[in-house]
Amino acid sequence: MTKNVEIIRKSFGLKEQVRPDLEASYRSPLIDRLKADGFSLTKGRLHIRLAEEFGFCYGVDRAIDYAYETKAKFPDRRIFLTSEIIHNPRVNWKLSEMGVEFLSGPYAKKMTVKDIRQEDVVIIPAFGTTTAELADLQKVGCVLVDTTCGSVMSVWKRVEAYKRDGFTSLIHGKYDHEETLATSSRARKFLIVRDKEQTAKVCEHIEGRRDRESFFEDFKHAASPDFDPDLDLERIGCANQTTMLSSESMDIANMLRSSLSKRYGAESLAQHFRHYDTICSATQDRQDAVMKLMREGVDLMIVVGGYNSSNTAHLVEMSLEFCPAYHIKDAACILSPGRIQHKKVLSSELVETDDWFPEGEIRLGVTGGASTPDRVIAEVIERVLEVV
């Protein structure tokens, strides 16, 4: 039976107490100087342009603040995170060093939800958690500190409204991403599409041009267990992982709108299709800032962020349409003036590229994903200045 457990969703009032630790771990005087100097720095042949929106967003700041405050509030209790608090290795390792244990993901050891006791404290990360995991934790009766981002919770409200009205939630996202797992757990029925290519297959089925067998083969990991494409694609409400590429989410919605209109008629569309833009504003701001850099002109782009960070990966995708771009997690990836280690776009593969930095005067663009600390971005800039 689920206990009536209070879920703490606000500060403990200890922000000033933890501020020195936060600033020592994540702030950078170099980044402060760059902001004051018009987001630019010139040294020799190198002209560095920092995107005007980058790094920690409000939701990430809030999640990290609450985690540090939780540690200060309960110094003698066991503290757990259900998964990575955000997708940045520096932040997660720091929390691990502080004694916070992880129940899942790459930082987990042996502990699971089954090992939690009533006197323990469990932090729910910025991505949120599934309804099933939340129910398990509430049964234990432990202290729950919820740092779920407000933008994510806004998507949940849309999905819950679709559920009440009998609509299937079609989610633009990655089926194994923590946020998408949490969102889909709140749906009546759900289908997850990664991109426009997958959406085209959904549209073919809506229009009667694709068979059930191929549909299940394409979406065997991305649909609710009892999904019936012949029934559950009749009424669709669009949602998205908040860190996806905004323009692609809009294209996907338009593709579905068109197919449902063809199938059921434009006059009946309102009975079969719903869509609200639920891309996080911070994600959009960072994408817009990269586009501004591209329009102004850069020769090379470095995007700093965790390799499992969705919003960081999309910044790389955008940049690659205009110039060479490299997704690196930190300064150690810049091996030398002639070699860089980076994550290959649209892949989990890490590669090393030679002759990555051109000769002559270079306009270098730099940005960081919404979960990347200023200090990590600064270390990358310092490394570039050191080796170039």
Buried (B, 14 or more C-beta within 10 A) or exposed (E): EEEEBEEBBEEBEBBEEBEEBBEEBBBBEBBEEBEEEEBEBEEEEBBBBBBBBBBBBBBBBBBBBBBBBBBBBBEEBBBBBBBBBBBBBBBBEBBBEEEBBBBBBEBBEEBEBEEBEEEBBBBBBBBBBBEEBBEBBBBBBBBBBBBBBEBBBBBBEBBBBBBEEEBBBBBBBBBEBBBBBBBBBBBBBBBBBBBBEBBBBBBBBBEEEBEEEEBEEBBEEBBBEEBBBEEBBBBBBBBBBBBBBBEBBBBBBBBBBBBBBEBBEEEEBEEBBBBBEBBBEBBBBBBEBBBBBBEEEBBBBBBBBBBBBBBBBBBBBBBBEBBBBBBBBBBEBBBEEEBBBBBEBEEEEBEEBEEBBEEEEBBBBBBBBBBBBBBBBBBBBEBBBEBB
